[in-house]
Amino acid sequence: MRPNANEYETELRLNGEVIVLDGMPYQGRTVLPEGPEQFAPLERWAKGVAETLGEPVTWRAVEKGELAGRGTVQPGPGAQNRRAL
């Protein structure tokens, strides 16, 4: 692992459940650099999935069993709800 970086258990959730698209659960381990923007990659990941699904997506990062960060992102105004298609 890189110096000044931490490893997190990460996941994306929709309505409290881990998102599974095409049989792939959106969870795993992620190494993120320390700093004020350390969770920005998770926010971008969640934003892309929210745009695809057309619904708000919550990201979570857990380190050593403790919640280290969490946020919810909204899809943009032009996003279409994939489940409604």
ABEGO torsion letter per residue (X at the ends): XBBGBBBBBBBBBBGGBBBBBGGBBBBEBBBBBBEAAAAAAAAAAAAAAAAAAGBBBBBBBBBGGBBABBBBBBBBAABBBAAAX
